[in-house]
Amino acid sequence: MKKIGLVVQGKPKTEKLAHEVTAWLKKRGIEVVVEQDILAISDLTSPFPKAPSDLSCVISFGGDGTFLGAVHWIQDTRVPILGINMGSLGFLTEVSRGQIFPILEDIVAGSYVIEKRMLLSASVIRDGREVMAQTLLNDVVINKGMLARIAHIRTTIDDLYLTTFKADGLIIATPTGSTAYSLSAGGPSVYPTLSNIVITPICPFTLTNRPLILPDHVVIKAKVGDRDFGSFLTLDGQVGSDITSEDTVVIQKAPHTLHIIQTREYNYFEVLKTKLRWSGR
């Protein structure tokens, strides 16, 4: 470990811990690069901040939103990432504040396990030209803007027509993202290391439009209708852009994976039960 990046949520207690970690790392001869809160939604046509290519790993301090911002910061570099939970329990930020320094000892010593997570690649095609492309961990969301109107989203799988979803919107999620917005919209929980793509309509007008789990090799294309003015595309809740009926949103499995640093104590099912408040006798 020669250089570590820190992505820090803009709250006093979070910044204080990040300062302590920075001092701890520098005492051990490790260079530290700090990126402050990068959660604001950016226009997809604007460049997103990019991490240095020579980082040994990245640590995010905050919640799942901060972690997703860090994922977009490292982009396709395959730099390992660890999430420090600074608030309520999250699916992505598994390490508590009290665990941080013993875990840092393991990381500096190279004693950790990498868990690979599937990523999605999303692009917008306009007039036969790719106008944007982005890699994401959780989900692609297509929905209407401020007015509460139904969107008409024509969807194909490998260029075969599936249906036109009449709904408030459409979510295309990874297994990691299946426990985020998709779950709230009635989608299934998918084990995070699997390779599947989940399609979940948001409040569908036709009640028989149900969530769909697809293999990871398919290419999904979605277009909003001519009357769907004010439609919006959001990726991981981090970046977004207006789209029109002239745009085709293309979603497929990304060619690389995200490398998450896992601790010995991590138990996905315990996190799932706690987060969803499942109880037993």
Phi and psi restraints in degrees (value plus and minus 20) as a CYANA .aco file:
   2 LYS   PHI    -132.1   -92.1
   2 LYS   PSI     -53.6   -13.6
   3 LYS   PHI    -163.3  -123.3
   3 LYS   PSI     107.7   147.7
   4 ILE   PHI    -142.6  -102.6
   4 ILE   PSI     115.5   155.5
   5 GLY   PHI    -117.8   -77.8
   5 GLY   PSI     118.0   158.0
   6 LEU   PHI    -136.8   -96.8
   6 LEU   PSI     107.7   147.7
   7 VAL   PHI    -128.5   -88.5
   7 VAL   PSI      99.7   139.7
   8 VAL   PHI    -139.7   -99.7
   8 VAL   PSI     104.9   144.9
   9 GLN   PHI     -84.1   -44.1
   9 GLN   PSI     120.8   160.8
  10 GLY   PHI    -100.7   -60.7
  10 GLY   PSI      40.7    80.7
  11 LYS   PHI    -148.0  -108.0
  11 LYS   PSI     125.9   165.9
  12 PRO   PHI     -74.1   -34.1
  12 PRO   PSI     -67.1   -27.1
  13 LYS   PHI     -87.5   -47.5
  13 LYS   PSI     -51.8   -11.8
  14 THR   PHI     -91.0   -51.0
  14 THR   PSI     -64.4   -24.4
  15 GLU   PHI     -84.1   -44.1
  15 GLU   PSI     -55.8   -15.8
  16 LYS   PHI     -83.1   -43.1
  16 LYS   PSI     -65.9   -25.9
  17 LEU   PHI     -84.9   -44.9
  17 LEU   PSI     -59.3   -19.3
  18 ALA   PHI     -82.8   -42.8
  18 ALA   PSI     -57.0   -17.0
  19 HIS   PHI     -83.7   -43.7
  19 HIS   PSI     -62.1   -22.1
  20 GLU   PHI     -83.4   -43.4
  20 GLU   PSI     -62.7   -22.7
  21 VAL   PHI     -86.2   -46.2
  21 VAL   PSI     -60.1   -20.1
  22 THR   PHI     -79.1   -39.1
  22 THR   PSI     -66.4   -26.4
  23 ALA   PHI     -83.6   -43.6
  23 ALA   PSI     -60.7   -20.7
  24 TRP   PHI     -81.4   -41.4
  24 TRP   PSI     -63.7   -23.7
  25 LEU   PHI     -89.7   -49.7
  25 LEU   PSI     -61.6   -21.6
  26 LYS   PHI     -84.7   -44.7
  26 LYS   PSI     -53.1   -13.1
  27 LYS   PHI     -81.9   -41.9
  27 LYS   PSI     -43.3    -3.3
  28 ARG   PHI    -120.2   -80.2
  28 ARG   PSI      -4.5    35.5
  29 GLY   PHI      55.9    95.9
  29 GLY   PSI       1.7    41.7
  30 ILE   PHI    -122.1   -82.1
  30 ILE   PSI     108.6   148.6
  31 GLU   PHI     -94.6   -54.6
  31 GLU   PSI     122.1   162.1
  32 VAL   PHI    -142.7  -102.7
  32 VAL   PSI     112.7   152.7
  33 VAL   PHI    -135.8   -95.8
  33 VAL   PSI     102.8   142.8
  34 VAL   PHI    -128.7   -88.7
  34 VAL   PSI     108.5   148.5
  35 GLU   PHI    -136.2   -96.2
  35 GLU   PSI     100.1   140.1
  36 GLN   PHI     -93.9   -53.9
  36 GLN   PSI     153.5   193.5
  37 ASP   PHI     -61.4   -21.4
  37 ASP   PSI     102.8   142.8
  38 ILE   PHI    -143.1  -103.1
  38 ILE   PSI      21.0    61.0
  39 LEU   PHI    -108.0   -68.0
  39 LEU   PSI     -36.1     3.9
  40 ALA   PHI     -81.1   -41.1
  40 ALA   PSI     117.9   157.9
  41 ILE   PHI     -86.7   -46.7
  41 ILE   PSI     108.2   148.2
  42 SER   PHI    -129.4   -89.4
  42 SER   PSI     133.3   173.3
  43 ASP   PHI     -87.4   -47.4
  43 ASP   PSI     113.9   153.9
  44 LEU   PHI     -83.9   -43.9
  44 LEU   PSI     -39.8     0.2
  45 THR   PHI    -103.0   -63.0
  45 THR   PSI     -29.7    10.3
  46 SER   PHI    -114.3   -74.3
  46 SER   PSI     128.5   168.5
  47 PRO   PHI     -87.8   -47.8
  47 PRO   PSI     116.4   156.4
  48 PHE   PHI    -109.5   -69.5
  48 PHE   PSI     123.9   163.9
  49 PRO   PHI     -72.9   -32.9
  49 PRO   PSI     119.5   159.5
  50 LYS   PHI    -141.9  -101.9
  50 LYS   PSI     114.8   154.8
  51 ALA   PHI     -92.3   -52.3
  51 ALA   PSI     134.1   174.1
  52 PRO   PHI     -78.2   -38.2
  52 PRO   PSI     125.3   165.3
  53 SER   PHI     -97.5   -57.5
  53 SER   PSI     -31.6     8.4
  54 ASP   PHI    -124.3   -84.3
  54 ASP   PSI       1.1    41.1
  55 LEU   PHI     -91.2   -51.2
  55 LEU   PSI     122.3   162.3
  56 SER   PHI    -100.4   -60.4
  56 SER   PSI     -55.9   -15.9
  57 CYS   PHI    -184.6  -144.6
  57 CYS   PSI     150.9   190.9
  58 VAL   PHI    -148.6  -108.6
  58 VAL   PSI     119.3   159.3
  59 ILE   PHI    -140.9  -100.9
  59 ILE   PSI     106.4   146.4
  60 SER   PHI    -122.1   -82.1
  60 SER   PSI     118.6   158.6
  61 PHE   PHI    -136.7   -96.7
  61 PHE   PSI      89.2   129.2
  62 GLY   PHI     137.4   177.4
  62 GLY   PSI    -157.4  -117.4
  63 GLY   PHI    -132.7   -92.7
  63 GLY   PSI    -183.4  -143.4
  64 ASP   PHI     -83.2   -43.2
  64 ASP   PSI     -52.8   -12.8
  65 GLY   PHI     -83.8   -43.8
  65 GLY   PSI     -61.9   -21.9
  66 THR   PHI     -83.7   -43.7
  66 THR   PSI     -60.5   -20.5
  67 PHE   PHI     -80.5   -40.5
  67 PHE   PSI     -64.5   -24.5
  68 LEU   PHI     -84.5   -44.5
  68 LEU   PSI     -56.8   -16.8
  69 GLY   PHI     -82.0   -42.0
  69 GLY   PSI     -59.1   -19.1
  70 ALA   PHI     -86.2   -46.2
  70 ALA   PSI     -57.1   -17.1
  71 VAL   PHI     -81.0   -41.0
  71 VAL   PSI     -63.4   -23.4
  72 HIS   PHI     -89.6   -49.6
  72 HIS   PSI     -49.0    -9.0
  73 TRP   PHI     -86.3   -46.3
  73 TRP   PSI     -63.6   -23.6
  74 ILE   PHI    -101.7   -61.7
  74 ILE   PSI     -39.4     0.6
  75 GLN   PHI      32.4    72.4
  75 GLN   PSI    -143.0  -103.0
  76 ASP   PHI    -123.0   -83.0
  76 ASP   PSI       8.2    48.2
  77 THR   PHI    -101.4   -61.4
  77 THR   PSI     -33.3     6.7
  78 ARG   PHI      44.2    84.2
  78 ARG   PSI       1.3    41.3
  79 VAL   PHI     -89.5   -49.5
  79 VAL   PSI     109.6   149.6
  80 PRO   PHI     -82.6   -42.6
  80 PRO   PSI     126.7   166.7
  81 ILE   PHI    -153.4  -113.4
  81 ILE   PSI     122.9   162.9
  82 LEU   PHI    -148.1  -108.1
  82 LEU   PSI     117.7   157.7
  83 GLY   PHI    -127.0   -87.0
  83 GLY   PSI     105.7   145.7
  84 ILE   PHI    -120.3   -80.3
  84 ILE   PSI     101.7   141.7
  85 ASN   PHI    -102.4   -62.4
  85 ASN   PSI      98.7   138.7
  86 MET   PHI    -129.9   -89.9
  86 MET   PSI      -9.9    30.1
  87 GLY   PHI    -167.2  -127.2
  87 GLY   PSI    -152.7  -112.7
  88 SER   PHI     -93.8   -53.8
  88 SER   PSI     144.7   184.7
  89 LEU   PHI     -79.3   -39.3
  89 LEU   PSI     113.4   153.4
  90 GLY   PHI    -142.5  -102.5
  90 GLY   PSI     140.9   180.9
  91 PHE   PHI     -96.7   -56.7
  91 PHE   PSI     -46.9    -6.9
  92 LEU   PHI    -120.8   -80.8
  92 LEU   PSI     -48.3    -8.3
  93 THR   PHI    -123.5   -83.5
  93 THR   PSI      72.7   112.7
  94 GLU   PHI    -112.3   -72.3
  94 GLU   PSI     -38.8     1.2
  95 VAL   PHI    -113.6   -73.6
  95 VAL   PSI     108.9   148.9
  96 SER   PHI    -103.3   -63.3
  96 SER   PSI     145.8   185.8
  97 ARG   PHI     -80.0   -40.0
  97 ARG   PSI     -55.5   -15.5
  98 GLY   PHI     -91.0   -51.0
  98 GLY   PSI     -37.0     3.0
  99 GLN   PHI    -113.3   -73.3
  99 GLN   PSI     -30.4     9.6
 100 ILE   PHI     -80.2   -40.2
 100 ILE   PSI     -67.5   -27.5
 101 PHE   PHI     -92.1   -52.1
 101 PHE   PSI     -61.4   -21.4
 102 PRO   PHI     -79.6   -39.6
 102 PRO   PSI     -57.2   -17.2
 103 ILE   PHI     -90.5   -50.5
 103 ILE   PSI     -56.4   -16.4
 104 LEU   PHI     -82.0   -42.0
 104 LEU   PSI     -57.1   -17.1
 105 GLU   PHI     -77.8   -37.8
 105 GLU   PSI     -64.7   -24.7
 106 ASP   PHI     -84.9   -44.9
 106 ASP   PSI     -61.6   -21.6
 107 ILE   PHI     -84.8   -44.8
 107 ILE   PSI     -66.0   -26.0
 108 VAL   PHI     -81.8   -41.8
 108 VAL   PSI     -54.2   -14.2
 109 ALA   PHI    -101.5   -61.5
 109 ALA   PSI     -24.4    15.6
 110 GLY   PHI      57.1    97.1
 110 GLY   PSI      -2.0    38.0
 111 SER   PHI    -120.0   -80.0
 111 SER   PSI      59.4    99.4
 112 TYR   PHI    -174.2  -134.2
 112 TYR   PSI     145.4   185.4
 113 VAL   PHI    -132.9   -92.9
 113 VAL   PSI     120.8   160.8
 114 ILE   PHI    -121.5   -81.5
 114 ILE   PSI     109.8   149.8
 115 GLU   PHI    -130.2   -90.2
 115 GLU   PSI     105.4   145.4
 116 LYS   PHI    -111.5   -71.5
 116 LYS   PSI     111.1   151.1
 117 ARG   PHI    -137.5   -97.5
 117 ARG   PSI     119.0   159.0
 118 MET   PHI     -85.7   -45.7
 118 MET   PSI     121.6   161.6
 119 LEU   PHI    -137.7   -97.7
 119 LEU   PSI     138.0   178.0
 120 LEU   PHI    -130.4   -90.4
 120 LEU   PSI     131.1   171.1
 121 SER   PHI    -132.1   -92.1
 121 SER   PSI     107.7   147.7
 122 ALA   PHI    -142.3  -102.3
 122 ALA   PSI     117.2   157.2
 123 SER   PHI    -159.6  -119.6
 123 SER   PSI     137.9   177.9
 124 VAL   PHI    -137.2   -97.2
 124 VAL   PSI     103.6   143.6
 125 ILE   PHI    -124.4   -84.4
 125 ILE   PSI     106.1   146.1
 126 ARG   PHI    -154.4  -114.4
 126 ARG   PSI     103.5   143.5
 127 ASP   PHI      34.6    74.6
 127 ASP   PSI      20.1    60.1
 128 GLY   PHI      54.9    94.9
 128 GLY   PSI     -10.3    29.7
 129 ARG   PHI    -146.7  -106.7
 129 ARG   PSI     117.8   157.8
 130 GLU   PHI     -96.1   -56.1
 130 GLU   PSI      96.9   136.9
 131 VAL   PHI    -118.8   -78.8
 131 VAL   PSI     -35.7     4.3
 132 MET   PHI    -180.8  -140.8
 132 MET   PSI     135.2   175.2
 133 ALA   PHI    -171.5  -131.5
 133 ALA   PSI     121.3   161.3
 134 GLN   PHI    -172.4  -132.4
 134 GLN   PSI     125.4   165.4
 135 THR   PHI    -119.2   -79.2
 135 THR   PSI     123.6   163.6
 136 LEU   PHI    -164.8  -124.8
 136 LEU   PSI     137.8   177.8
 137 LEU   PHI    -118.9   -78.9
 137 LEU   PSI     -61.1   -21.1
 138 ASN   PHI    -115.9   -75.9
 138 ASN   PSI     -89.4   -49.4
 139 ASP   PHI    -179.7  -139.7
 139 ASP   PSI     138.2   178.2
 140 VAL   PHI    -127.1   -87.1
 140 VAL   PSI     110.1   150.1
 141 VAL   PHI    -144.9  -104.9
 141 VAL   PSI     107.9   147.9
 142 ILE   PHI    -135.8   -95.8
 142 ILE   PSI     102.3   142.3
 143 ASN   PHI    -170.8  -130.8
 143 ASN   PSI     154.1   194.1
 144 LYS   PHI     -99.4   -59.4
 144 LYS   PSI     145.1   185.1
 145 GLY   PHI    -101.6   -61.6
 145 GLY   PSI    -148.3  -108.3
 146 MET   PHI     -92.9   -52.9
 146 MET   PSI     -52.5   -12.5
 147 LEU   PHI     -99.6   -59.6
 147 LEU   PSI     118.7   158.7
 148 ALA   PHI    -103.8   -63.8
 148 ALA   PSI      52.5    92.5
 149 ARG   PHI    -139.4   -99.4
 149 ARG   PSI     134.9   174.9
 150 ILE   PHI     -94.5   -54.5
 150 ILE   PSI     116.5   156.5
 151 ALA   PHI    -112.9   -72.9
 151 ALA   PSI     132.1   172.1
 152 HIS   PHI    -137.4   -97.4
 152 HIS   PSI      84.4   124.4
 153 ILE   PHI    -133.9   -93.9
 153 ILE   PSI      84.2   124.2
 154 ARG   PHI     -96.9   -56.9
 154 ARG   PSI     105.5   145.5
 155 THR   PHI    -146.1  -106.1
 155 THR   PSI     112.1   152.1
 156 THR   PHI    -143.0  -103.0
 156 THR   PSI     132.3   172.3
 157 ILE   PHI    -140.5  -100.5
 157 ILE   PSI      96.6   136.6
 158 ASP   PHI      31.8    71.8
 158 ASP   PSI      23.2    63.2
 159 ASP   PHI      46.3    86.3
 159 ASP   PSI      -8.9    31.1
 160 LEU   PHI    -120.5   -80.5
 160 LEU   PSI     108.1   148.1
 161 TYR   PHI     -83.6   -43.6
 161 TYR   PSI     106.7   146.7
 162 LEU   PHI    -114.5   -74.5
 162 LEU   PSI     -85.9   -45.9
 163 THR   PHI    -191.6  -151.6
 163 THR   PSI     150.1   190.1
 164 THR   PHI    -126.6   -86.6
 164 THR   PSI      86.0   126.0
 165 PHE   PHI     -90.8   -50.8
 165 PHE   PSI     104.4   144.4
 166 LYS   PHI    -123.0   -83.0
 166 LYS   PSI      82.5   122.5
 167 ALA   PHI    -178.8  -138.8
 167 ALA   PSI     155.2   195.2
 168 ASP   PHI     -88.2   -48.2
 168 ASP   PSI     -41.9    -1.9
 169 GLY   PHI     152.6   192.6
 169 GLY   PSI    -192.9  -152.9
 170 LEU   PHI    -160.4  -120.4
 170 LEU   PSI     116.9   156.9
 171 ILE   PHI    -136.1   -96.1
 171 ILE   PSI     109.0   149.0
 172 ILE   PHI    -136.3   -96.3
 172 ILE   PSI      95.8   135.8
 173 ALA   PHI    -145.7  -105.7
 173 ALA   PSI     134.5   174.5
 174 THR   PHI    -102.8   -62.8
 174 THR   PSI     150.8   190.8
 175 PRO   PHI     -77.2   -37.2
 175 PRO   PSI     -59.0   -19.0
 176 THR   PHI     -81.3   -41.3
 176 THR   PSI     -62.4   -22.4
 177 GLY   PHI     -98.6   -58.6
 177 GLY   PSI     -25.7    14.3
 178 SER   PHI     -85.3   -45.3
 178 SER   PSI     -41.9    -1.9
 179 THR   PHI    -118.1   -78.1
 179 THR   PSI      -5.7    34.3
 180 ALA   PHI    -125.0   -85.0
 180 ALA   PSI    -146.0  -106.0
 181 TYR   PHI     -78.2   -38.2
 181 TYR   PSI     -59.0   -19.0
 182 SER   PHI     -78.0   -38.0
 182 SER   PSI     -61.6   -21.6
 183 LEU   PHI     -83.6   -43.6
 183 LEU   PSI     -60.8   -20.8
 184 SER   PHI     -83.4   -43.4
 184 SER   PSI     -49.3    -9.3
 185 ALA   PHI    -108.9   -68.9
 185 ALA   PSI     -12.6    27.4
 186 GLY   PHI      79.1   119.1
 186 GLY   PSI     -10.5    29.5
 187 GLY   PHI     -98.5   -58.5
 187 GLY   PSI     148.1   188.1
 188 PRO   PHI    -102.7   -62.7
 188 PRO   PSI     138.4   178.4
 189 SER   PHI    -108.5   -68.5
 189 SER   PSI     103.2   143.2
 190 VAL   PHI    -134.9   -94.9
 190 VAL   PSI     114.3   154.3
 191 TYR   PHI     -76.3   -36.3
 191 TYR   PSI     111.3   151.3
 192 PRO   PHI     -85.2   -45.2
 192 PRO   PSI     -42.1    -2.1
 193 THR   PHI    -112.0   -72.0
 193 THR   PSI     -19.4    20.6
 194 LEU   PHI     -93.4   -53.4
 194 LEU   PSI     146.4   186.4
 195 SER   PHI    -137.6   -97.6
 195 SER   PSI      69.2   109.2
 196 ASN   PHI    -161.6  -121.6
 196 ASN   PSI     143.6   183.6
 197 ILE   PHI    -142.7  -102.7
 197 ILE   PSI     112.0   152.0
 198 VAL   PHI    -128.7   -88.7
 198 VAL   PSI     109.2   149.2
 199 ILE   PHI    -128.8   -88.8
 199 ILE   PSI     103.1   143.1
 200 THR   PHI    -150.6  -110.6
 200 THR   PSI      95.3   135.3
 201 PRO   PHI     -93.1   -53.1
 201 PRO   PSI     125.9   165.9
 202 ILE   PHI    -116.9   -76.9
 202 ILE   PSI      95.0   135.0
 203 CYS   PHI      26.9    66.9
 203 CYS   PSI      43.1    83.1
 204 PRO   PHI     -86.4   -46.4
 204 PRO   PSI     122.3   162.3
 205 PHE   PHI     -86.5   -46.5
 205 PHE   PSI     -57.5   -17.5
 206 THR   PHI    -114.8   -74.8
 206 THR   PSI      94.7   134.7
 207 LEU   PHI     -87.8   -47.8
 207 LEU   PSI     -35.3     4.7
 208 THR   PHI    -101.4   -61.4
 208 THR   PSI     -26.5    13.5
 209 ASN   PHI     -95.8   -55.8
 209 ASN   PSI      82.2   122.2
 210 ARG   PHI    -132.3   -92.3
 210 ARG   PSI     143.2   183.2
 211 PRO   PHI     -78.5   -38.5
 211 PRO   PSI     130.8   170.8
 212 LEU   PHI    -153.7  -113.7
 212 LEU   PSI     111.4   151.4
 213 ILE   PHI    -124.0   -84.0
 213 ILE   PSI     106.5   146.5
 214 LEU   PHI    -138.5   -98.5
 214 LEU   PSI     137.6   177.6
 215 PRO   PHI     -88.0   -48.0
 215 PRO   PSI     141.6   181.6
 216 ASP   PHI     -98.0   -58.0
 216 ASP   PSI     -27.4    12.6
 217 HIS   PHI    -111.3   -71.3
 217 HIS   PSI     -21.9    18.1
 218 VAL   PHI     -99.7   -59.7
 218 VAL   PSI     138.4   178.4
 219 VAL   PHI    -134.5   -94.5
 219 VAL   PSI     101.6   141.6
 220 ILE   PHI    -123.0   -83.0
 220 ILE   PSI     113.4   153.4
 221 LYS   PHI    -144.0  -104.0
 221 LYS   PSI     116.3   156.3
 222 ALA   PHI    -155.3  -115.3
 222 ALA   PSI     118.1   158.1
 223 LYS   PHI    -154.8  -114.8
 223 LYS   PSI     117.3   157.3
 224 VAL   PHI    -104.5   -64.5
 224 VAL   PSI     140.5   180.5
 225 GLY   PHI     -97.4   -57.4
 225 GLY   PSI     149.4   189.4
 226 ASP   PHI     -81.3   -41.3
 226 ASP   PSI     -50.4   -10.4
 227 ARG   PHI    -113.6   -73.6
 227 ARG   PSI     -17.7    22.3
 228 ASP   PHI    -108.3   -68.3
 228 ASP   PSI      44.5    84.5
 229 PHE   PHI     -89.4   -49.4
 229 PHE   PSI     125.0   165.0
 230 GLY   PHI      59.4    99.4
 230 GLY   PSI       0.5    40.5
 231 SER   PHI     -92.5   -52.5
 231 SER   PSI     130.7   170.7
 232 PHE   PHI    -157.0  -117.0
 232 PHE   PSI     120.6   160.6
 233 LEU   PHI    -131.0   -91.0
 233 LEU   PSI     107.5   147.5
 234 THR   PHI    -147.3  -107.3
 234 THR   PSI     116.6   156.6
 235 LEU   PHI    -136.0   -96.0
 235 LEU   PSI      97.7   137.7
 236 ASP   PHI      37.7    77.7
 236 ASP   PSI      -1.7    38.3
 237 GLY   PHI      46.5    86.5
 237 GLY   PSI      -8.5    31.5
 238 GLN   PHI    -127.6   -87.6
 238 GLN   PSI     -63.1   -23.1
 239 VAL   PHI    -151.0  -111.0
 239 VAL   PSI     130.5   170.5
 240 GLY   PHI    -179.4  -139.4
 240 GLY   PSI     147.8   187.8
 241 SER   PHI    -180.1  -140.1
 241 SER   PSI     130.9   170.9
 242 ASP   PHI     -86.9   -46.9
 242 ASP   PSI     124.6   164.6
 243 ILE   PHI    -152.7  -112.7
 243 ILE   PSI     137.3   177.3
 244 THR   PHI    -148.9  -108.9
 244 THR   PSI    -199.8  -159.8
 245 SER   PHI     -87.7   -47.7
 245 SER   PSI     -30.8     9.2
 246 GLU   PHI    -101.5   -61.5
 246 GLU   PSI     -29.6    10.4
 247 ASP   PHI    -121.6   -81.6
 247 ASP   PSI     123.7   163.7
 248 THR   PHI    -135.7   -95.7
 248 THR   PSI     102.8   142.8
 249 VAL   PHI    -112.6   -72.6
 249 VAL   PSI     102.8   142.8
 250 VAL   PHI    -132.2   -92.2
 250 VAL   PSI     104.5   144.5
 251 ILE   PHI    -144.8  -104.8
 251 ILE   PSI     111.2   151.2
 252 GLN   PHI    -175.2  -135.2
 252 GLN   PSI     149.1   189.1
 253 LYS   PHI     -83.5   -43.5
 253 LYS   PSI     115.1   155.1
 254 ALA   PHI     -93.3   -53.3
 254 ALA   PSI     133.7   173.7
 255 PRO   PHI     -92.6   -52.6
 255 PRO   PSI     -31.7     8.3
 256 HIS   PHI    -147.5  -107.5
 256 HIS   PSI     150.7   190.7
 257 THR   PHI    -137.6   -97.6
 257 THR   PSI     144.1   184.1
 258 LEU   PHI    -112.2   -72.2
 258 LEU   PSI     115.9   155.9
 259 HIS   PHI    -123.9   -83.9
 259 HIS   PSI      88.1   128.1
 260 ILE   PHI    -120.6   -80.6
 260 ILE   PSI     111.9   151.9
 261 ILE   PHI     -98.1   -58.1
 261 ILE   PSI     101.1   141.1
 262 GLN   PHI    -126.2   -86.2
 262 GLN   PSI     121.9   161.9
 263 THR   PHI    -113.8   -73.8
 263 THR   PSI     145.9   185.9
 264 ARG   PHI     -84.7   -44.7
 264 ARG   PSI     -49.5    -9.5
 265 GLU   PHI    -103.1   -63.1
 265 GLU   PSI     -27.8    12.2
 266 TYR   PHI     -86.6   -46.6
 266 TYR   PSI     112.0   152.0
 267 ASN   PHI    -159.3  -119.3
 267 ASN   PSI      87.2   127.2
 268 TYR   PHI     -77.5   -37.5
 268 TYR   PSI     -60.8   -20.8
 269 PHE   PHI     -89.6   -49.6
 269 PHE   PSI     -52.2   -12.2
 270 GLU   PHI     -86.6   -46.6
 270 GLU   PSI     -61.8   -21.8
 271 VAL   PHI     -82.2   -42.2
 271 VAL   PSI     -64.1   -24.1
 272 LEU   PHI     -81.5   -41.5
 272 LEU   PSI     -67.5   -27.5
 273 LYS   PHI     -83.8   -43.8
 273 LYS   PSI     -59.8   -19.8
 274 THR   PHI     -90.2   -50.2
 274 THR   PSI     -65.5   -25.5
 275 LYS   PHI     -84.2   -44.2
 275 LYS   PSI     -60.5   -20.5
 276 LEU   PHI    -110.8   -70.8
 276 LEU   PSI     -19.8    20.2
 277 ARG   PHI      38.0    78.0
 277 ARG   PSI      21.5    61.5
 278 TRP   PHI     -95.1   -55.1
 278 TRP   PSI     121.8   161.8
 279 SER   PHI    -155.2  -115.2
 279 SER   PSI     141.9   181.9
 280 GLY   PHI    -162.0  -122.0
 280 GLY   PSI     153.6   193.6
